[in-house]
Amino acid sequence: MKTIELQVTGMSCGHCVSSIENGVGSKEGVDSVNVDLEKGLVTISFDTSQVQEADLKDTVEDLGYDVA
């Protein structure tokens, strides 16, 4: 299991939090997703044998947010 923190811009409300938690959380191999709206951080724990970090970043960007 690996945990990463992504600096994400463009999040401004509860809908943004839900969108990221549901979108990233539905990926195969993702164990948990925690969004800190105030800090602009998304913390993701995942199994590297099932999903790669680049795929998770792409998923966040596909949802309409920018990963720094």
N, CA, C and O atoms as a GROMACS GRO file, in nm:
protein
  272
    1MET      N    1   0.085  -0.118   0.000
    1MET     CA    2   0.000   0.000   0.000
    1MET      C    3   0.090   0.124   0.000
    1MET      O    4   0.188   0.131   0.074
    2LYS      N    5   0.054   0.220  -0.083
    2LYS     CA    6   0.128   0.345  -0.093
    2LYS      C    7   0.032   0.460  -0.068
    2LYS      O    8  -0.085   0.453  -0.105
    3THR      N    9   0.081   0.565  -0.006
    3THR     CA   10   0.000   0.684   0.018
    3THR      C   11   0.070   0.804  -0.044
    3THR      O   12   0.190   0.826  -0.025
    4ILE      N   13  -0.007   0.882  -0.120
    4ILE     CA   14   0.047   1.004  -0.182
    4ILE      C   15  -0.040   1.122  -0.143
    4ILE      O   16  -0.158   1.107  -0.112
    5GLU      N   17   0.020   1.242  -0.147
    5GLU     CA   18  -0.054   1.367  -0.127
    5GLU      C   19  -0.040   1.448  -0.255
    5GLU      O   20   0.070   1.473  -0.303
    6LEU      N   21  -0.152   1.487  -0.310
    6LEU     CA   22  -0.152   1.569  -0.430
    6LEU      C   23  -0.199   1.709  -0.397
    6LEU      O   24  -0.299   1.727  -0.327
    7GLN      N   25  -0.127   1.810  -0.446
    7GLN     CA   26  -0.171   1.948  -0.434
    7GLN      C   27  -0.265   1.973  -0.551
    7GLN      O   28  -0.224   1.966  -0.667
    8VAL      N   29  -0.392   2.002  -0.521
    8VAL     CA   30  -0.494   2.014  -0.624
    8VAL      C   31  -0.555   2.154  -0.618
    8VAL      O   32  -0.594   2.200  -0.512
    9THR      N   33  -0.564   2.220  -0.734
    9THR     CA   34  -0.627   2.351  -0.741
    9THR      C   35  -0.760   2.339  -0.815
    9THR      O   36  -0.781   2.248  -0.894
   10GLY      N   37  -0.847   2.434  -0.786
   10GLY     CA   38  -0.977   2.436  -0.851
   10GLY      C   39  -1.089   2.382  -0.764
   10GLY      O   40  -1.206   2.384  -0.805
   11MET      N   41  -1.056   2.332  -0.645
   11MET     CA   42  -1.159   2.281  -0.553
   11MET      C   43  -1.211   2.398  -0.470
   11MET      O   44  -1.133   2.477  -0.416
   12SER      N   45  -1.344   2.409  -0.459
   12SER     CA   46  -1.397   2.523  -0.385
   12SER      C   47  -1.516   2.491  -0.295
   12SER      O   48  -1.560   2.577  -0.218
   13CYS      N   49  -1.570   2.369  -0.304
   13CYS     CA   50  -1.693   2.342  -0.229
   13CYS      C   51  -1.708   2.193  -0.199
   13CYS      O   52  -1.625   2.111  -0.238
   14GLY      N   53  -1.815   2.161  -0.129
   14GLY     CA   54  -1.844   2.022  -0.094
   14GLY      C   55  -1.864   1.934  -0.216
   14GLY      O   56  -1.830   1.815  -0.214
   15HIS      N   57  -1.920   1.990  -0.322
   15HIS     CA   58  -1.938   1.912  -0.445
   15HIS      C   59  -1.803   1.870  -0.502
   15HIS      O   60  -1.789   1.758  -0.551
   16CYS      N   61  -1.705   1.958  -0.495
   16CYS     CA   62  -1.570   1.925  -0.543
   16CYS      C   63  -1.513   1.808  -0.463
   16CYS      O   64  -1.454   1.716  -0.519
   17VAL      N   65  -1.531   1.814  -0.331
   17VAL     CA   66  -1.482   1.707  -0.243
   17VAL      C   67  -1.548   1.575  -0.282
   17VAL      O   68  -1.479   1.474  -0.298
   18SER      N   69  -1.679   1.576  -0.296
   18SER     CA   70  -1.753   1.453  -0.332
   18SER      C   71  -1.710   1.401  -0.468
   18SER      O   72  -1.694   1.280  -0.486
   19SER      N   73  -1.693   1.490  -0.562
   19SER     CA   74  -1.655   1.451  -0.698
   19SER      C   75  -1.521   1.378  -0.697
   19SER      O   76  -1.507   1.273  -0.760
   20ILE      N   77  -1.424   1.432  -0.626
   20ILE     CA   78  -1.291   1.370  -0.621
   20ILE      C   79  -1.295   1.241  -0.541
   20ILE      O   80  -1.239   1.139  -0.583
   21GLU      N   81  -1.360   1.244  -0.424
   21GLU     CA   82  -1.365   1.123  -0.342
   21GLU      C   83  -1.434   1.007  -0.416
   21GLU      O   84  -1.387   0.894  -0.410
   22ASN      N   85  -1.543   1.037  -0.484
   22ASN     CA   86  -1.614   0.932  -0.556
   22ASN      C   87  -1.541   0.889  -0.683
   22ASN      O   88  -1.532   0.770  -0.713
   23GLY      N   89  -1.489   0.985  -0.758
   23GLY     CA   90  -1.420   0.955  -0.883
   23GLY      C   91  -1.292   0.876  -0.863
   23GLY      O   92  -1.270   0.775  -0.929
   24VAL      N   93  -1.209   0.922  -0.770
   24VAL     CA   94  -1.082   0.853  -0.744
   24VAL      C   95  -1.108   0.726  -0.664
   24VAL      O   96  -1.046   0.622  -0.687
   25GLY      N   97  -1.201   0.734  -0.568
   25GLY     CA   98  -1.231   0.620  -0.483
   25GLY      C   99  -1.288   0.501  -0.556
   25GLY      O  100  -1.280   0.388  -0.507
   26SER      N  101  -1.345   0.524  -0.673
   26SER     CA  102  -1.404   0.414  -0.750
   26SER      C  103  -1.300   0.338  -0.833
   26SER      O  104  -1.330   0.234  -0.891
   27LYS      N  105  -1.177   0.390  -0.838
   27LYS     CA  106  -1.071   0.323  -0.915
   27LYS      C  107  -1.031   0.194  -0.845
   27LYS      O  108  -1.020   0.189  -0.723
   28GLU      N  109  -1.007   0.091  -0.924
   28GLU     CA  110  -0.960  -0.038  -0.873
   28GLU      C  111  -0.827  -0.018  -0.801
   28GLU      O  112  -0.735   0.042  -0.856
   29GLY      N  113  -0.817  -0.069  -0.678
   29GLY     CA  114  -0.692  -0.062  -0.602
   29GLY      C  115  -0.683   0.055  -0.507
   29GLY      O  116  -0.591   0.061  -0.426
   30VAL      N  117  -0.778   0.149  -0.514
   30VAL     CA  118  -0.776   0.264  -0.424
   30VAL      C  119  -0.841   0.223  -0.292
   30VAL      O  120  -0.954   0.175  -0.289
   31ASP      N  121  -0.766   0.242  -0.182
   31ASP     CA  122  -0.813   0.205  -0.050
   31ASP      C  123  -0.888   0.321   0.017
   31ASP      O  124  -0.995   0.300   0.076
   32SER      N  125  -0.832   0.443   0.007
   32SER     CA  126  -0.898   0.558   0.068
   32SER      C  127  -0.860   0.687  -0.003
   32SER      O  128  -0.754   0.698  -0.063
   33VAL      N  129  -0.951   0.784   0.006
   33VAL     CA  130  -0.929   0.917  -0.051
   33VAL      C  131  -0.976   1.018   0.052
   33VAL      O  132  -1.089   1.010   0.101
   34ASN      N  133  -0.889   1.112   0.086
   34ASN     CA  134  -0.924   1.216   0.182
   34ASN      C  135  -0.894   1.351   0.120
   34ASN      O  136  -0.781   1.376   0.077
   35VAL      N  137  -0.994   1.439   0.114
   35VAL     CA  138  -0.977   1.571   0.055
   35VAL      C  139  -0.978   1.676   0.165
   35VAL      O  140  -1.072   1.683   0.243
   36ASP      N  141  -0.872   1.757   0.171
   36ASP     CA  142  -0.865   1.871   0.262
   36ASP      C  143  -0.885   1.996   0.177
   36ASP      O  144  -0.792   2.046   0.114
   37LEU      N  145  -1.008   2.045   0.177
   37LEU     CA  146  -1.046   2.157   0.091
   37LEU      C  147  -0.966   2.283   0.123
   37LEU      O  148  -0.922   2.354   0.032
   38GLU      N  149  -0.946   2.311   0.253
   38GLU     CA  150  -0.875   2.433   0.294
   38GLU      C  151  -0.730   2.434   0.248
   38GLU      O  152  -0.680   2.538   0.206
   39LYS      N  153  -0.663   2.320   0.256
   39LYS     CA  154  -0.523   2.312   0.218
   39LYS      C  155  -0.504   2.278   0.071
   39LYS      O  156  -0.393   2.290   0.018
   40GLY      N  157  -0.612   2.234   0.005
   40GLY     CA  158  -0.601   2.195  -0.136
   40GLY      C  159  -0.526   2.065  -0.155
   40GLY      O  160  -0.458   2.045  -0.256
   41LEU      N  161  -0.538   1.976  -0.056
   41LEU     CA  162  -0.466   1.849  -0.061
   41LEU      C  163  -0.561   1.732  -0.078
   41LEU      O  164  -0.668   1.727  -0.018
   42VAL      N  165  -0.519   1.637  -0.160
   42VAL     CA  166  -0.591   1.511  -0.175
   42VAL      C  167  -0.493   1.400  -0.137
   42VAL      O  168  -0.388   1.385  -0.199
   43THR      N  169  -0.529   1.324  -0.034
   43THR     CA  170  -0.445   1.214   0.013
   43THR      C  171  -0.509   1.083  -0.032
   43THR      O  172  -0.626   1.057  -0.005
   44ILE      N  173  -0.431   1.002  -0.102
   44ILE     CA  174  -0.483   0.878  -0.159
   44ILE      C  175  -0.395   0.762  -0.115
   44ILE      O  176  -0.273   0.766  -0.129
   45SER      N  177  -0.459   0.657  -0.061
   45SER     CA  178  -0.389   0.532  -0.031
   45SER      C  179  -0.433   0.429  -0.134
   45SER      O  180  -0.552   0.412  -0.159
   46PHE      N  181  -0.335   0.360  -0.194
   46PHE     CA  182  -0.369   0.269  -0.302
   46PHE      C  183  -0.269   0.155  -0.312
   46PHE      O  184  -0.158   0.161  -0.259
   47ASP      N  185  -0.310   0.051  -0.382
   47ASP     CA  186  -0.228  -0.067  -0.406
   47ASP      C  187  -0.158  -0.049  -0.540
   47ASP      O  188  -0.223  -0.045  -0.645
   48THR      N  189  -0.025  -0.039  -0.538
   48THR     CA  190   0.051  -0.014  -0.660
   48THR      C  191   0.047  -0.129  -0.759
   48THR      O  192   0.085  -0.113  -0.875
   49SER      N  193   0.002  -0.245  -0.715
   49SER     CA  194  -0.009  -0.357  -0.810
   49SER      C  195  -0.138  -0.349  -0.892
   49SER      O  196  -0.155  -0.422  -0.989
   50GLN      N  197  -0.229  -0.257  -0.851
   50GLN     CA  198  -0.357  -0.245  -0.922
   50GLN      C  199  -0.375  -0.112  -0.993
   50GLN      O  200  -0.446  -0.104  -1.093
   51VAL      N  201  -0.312  -0.007  -0.943
   51VAL     CA  202  -0.327   0.125  -1.004
   51VAL      C  203  -0.198   0.204  -0.982
   51VAL      O  204  -0.132   0.188  -0.879
   52GLN      N  205  -0.164   0.288  -1.078
   52GLN     CA  206  -0.040   0.368  -1.070
   52GLN      C  207  -0.072   0.512  -1.032
   52GLN      O  208  -0.182   0.561  -1.056
   53GLU      N  209   0.027   0.577  -0.974
   53GLU     CA  210   0.012   0.717  -0.931
   53GLU      C  211  -0.029   0.807  -1.048
   53GLU      O  212  -0.113   0.895  -1.031
   54ALA      N  213   0.029   0.786  -1.164
   54ALA     CA  214  -0.003   0.868  -1.281
   54ALA      C  215  -0.150   0.855  -1.320
   54ALA      O  216  -0.213   0.952  -1.361
   55ASP      N  217  -0.206   0.734  -1.306
   55ASP     CA  218  -0.348   0.712  -1.337
   55ASP      C  219  -0.437   0.791  -1.241
   55ASP      O  220  -0.540   0.845  -1.281
   56LEU      N  221  -0.396   0.798  -1.115
   56LEU     CA  222  -0.475   0.872  -1.016
   56LEU      C  223  -0.471   1.022  -1.044
   56LEU      O  224  -0.573   1.090  -1.033
   57LYS      N  225  -0.354   1.072  -1.080
   57LYS     CA  226  -0.342   1.214  -1.116
   57LYS      C  227  -0.428   1.244  -1.239
   57LYS      O  228  -0.497   1.345  -1.243
   58ASP      N  229  -0.424   1.155  -1.338
   58ASP     CA  230  -0.506   1.174  -1.458
   58ASP      C  231  -0.654   1.175  -1.424
   58ASP      O  232  -0.730   1.253  -1.480
   59THR      N  233  -0.695   1.090  -1.332
   59THR     CA  234  -0.836   1.085  -1.292
   59THR      C  235  -0.879   1.218  -1.230
   59THR      O  236  -0.986   1.269  -1.262
   60VAL      N  237  -0.796   1.273  -1.142
   60VAL     CA  238  -0.828   1.403  -1.080
   60VAL      C  239  -0.838   1.510  -1.188
   60VAL      O  240  -0.930   1.592  -1.185
   61GLU      N  241  -0.747   1.510  -1.282
   61GLU     CA  242  -0.750   1.609  -1.390
   61GLU      C  243  -0.869   1.589  -1.482
   61GLU      O  244  -0.928   1.686  -1.530
   62ASP      N  245  -0.906   1.464  -1.507
   62ASP     CA  246  -1.024   1.436  -1.590
   62ASP      C  247  -1.152   1.486  -1.524
   62ASP      O  248  -1.250   1.514  -1.592
   63LEU      N  249  -1.150   1.497  -1.391
   63LEU     CA  250  -1.266   1.548  -1.318
   63LEU      C  251  -1.274   1.701  -1.324
   63LEU      O  252  -1.372   1.760  -1.277
   64GLY      N  253  -1.172   1.764  -1.381
   64GLY     CA  254  -1.175   1.910  -1.401
   64GLY      C  255  -1.088   1.989  -1.306
   64GLY      O  256  -1.105   2.111  -1.295
   65TYR      N  257  -0.996   1.924  -1.235
   65TYR     CA  258  -0.910   1.992  -1.140
   65TYR      C  259  -0.765   1.984  -1.187
   65TYR      O  260  -0.730   1.900  -1.270
   66ASP      N  261  -0.682   2.071  -1.133
   66ASP     CA  262  -0.542   2.073  -1.172
   66ASP      C  263  -0.455   2.017  -1.060
   66ASP      O  264  -0.468   2.056  -0.944
   67VAL      N  265  -0.366   1.925  -1.097
   67VAL     CA  266  -0.270   1.870  -1.001
   67VAL      C  267  -0.138   1.943  -1.020
   67VAL      O  268  -0.083   1.947  -1.130
   68ALA      N  269  -0.090   2.000  -0.910
   68ALA     CA  270   0.036   2.078  -0.916
   68ALA      C  271   0.157   1.984  -0.922
   68ALA      O  272   0.270   2.030  -0.928
   0.00000   0.00000   0.00000
